[in-house]
Amino acid sequence: MAELKNKRDILLVMAASFFFMACPMMVTPLITGFAGTLGASGTIMGLIGGLMNMCSMVCRPFAGNLADFNSKYRLSTIGALITAAACLMYVLADSTVVLVIARMINGIGFSLCSVCMTTWLASLLPRNRVGSGMGLYGTMNAIAMAVGPVVGIKIHDYLGYHVAFVAATALAVLMAVMVQFVGDKGKPKFTRAELKARGGGFKIIDKNVAPVAIIITLFTIPYCATQSFIVSYVKAGGLDVSASLFFPVYAVALVILRTGLGRAFDKYAYRYFFFASTASALLAMLSMTFMINNFIMVIAAVFMAGGYGIMCTVSQSTAILMAGKGREGLANSTYYFGFDLGMALGPIAGGILYEHLPIEDFYPALMGMAVLALVVYIICRNTINMKVQYE
């Protein structure tokens, strides 16, 4: 990306996005346990754990439309400050009611930041570099998602919940500070009237992007089911496997794949990545089905990175290009709606399968998600493969 004139802005937005993503990742593995210390039942603990994503999913369409009508700098700053306020509420929470309110506020901030930061970055990239640019952005997020939980858990182990939440608050503040130094403030390309004339105006989703959002939902479900049940799966199967290795291996593999593919994200059409990632996802679940040692688990993690991980990057950049100039915010909110839906349904689907099927059938059943994704692609391939203009 050496030819880009605004590399400094791009690097600042990517660094800010790292702090934004690491912040909730630090909180996620701790919040249910903290709710338990406040007297929450198991059901309420689970509800509090998932409440941020539920609230974020509801807010996505509003965040997407706001991002197309307003400065991304202003909205990202507001989102970071809202997130910091939510984390500060975790520090001060003395009841589950306060914790529930904090999680809802966190969902609003997360929705604003995720949509606006991605849209802001996309607006800084040439249209023919969106794929590789979003690949690097995804790499930063993958690192944050791997580092955040580890740091949060370590701080909790040595210093307790409250210090961990203070650290998360500091990350949100760092993001708010960092975006102040971005020169291009991400102002909207068109006025409200111009967007309306171009078929814009307020929309819940972008209908062209909807098939891609459905596909990413179907890819996310097996990943999040694995995230929620891999420890239980290993115990139930009596496997001599270290479940904690899966996600660090996945993160490293994803960073290598996204960095190595680079310009390929811009060079090759969506369909090539879709078929390769579908095959990789199926191989990941097949490996998990026959997992008997850590070596096979590492193979499964690498295939999961090639499946779910790569599809996240390709689907998001494709969504941005399909939506057209001035509607990147709506495209991102549509994509993230599918992503959030997959994150919500993954643990639910995993719980149903874990309770009602023999453990050896857990991953064969999840393979059905990849088959459904293939069906969606075949039905909607003309929309998904529409010609993208780079001017």
Secondary structure, DSSP 8 states (H G I E B T S, - for coil): -TT-TTHHHHHHHHHHHHHHHHHHHHHHHHHHHHHHHTT--HHHHHHHHHHHHHHHHHHHHHHHHHHHHS-HHHHHHHHHHHHHHHHHHHHH--SHHHHHHHHHHHHHHHHHHHHHHHHHHHHHS-GGGHHHHHHHHHHHHHHHHHHHHHHHHHHHHHH-HHHHHHHHHHHHHHHHHHGGG-SS----SS-HHHHHHTT-S--SS-TTTHHHHHHHHHHHHHHHHHHHHHHHHHHHHT----GGGHHHHHHHHHHHHHHHHTTHHHHS-HHHHHHHHHHHHHHHHHHHHT--SHHHHHHHHHHHIIIIIHHHHHHHHHHHHHH-TT-HHHHHHHHHHHHHHHHHHHHHHHHHHHHHS-GGGHHHHHHHHHHHHHHHHHHHHHHHT------
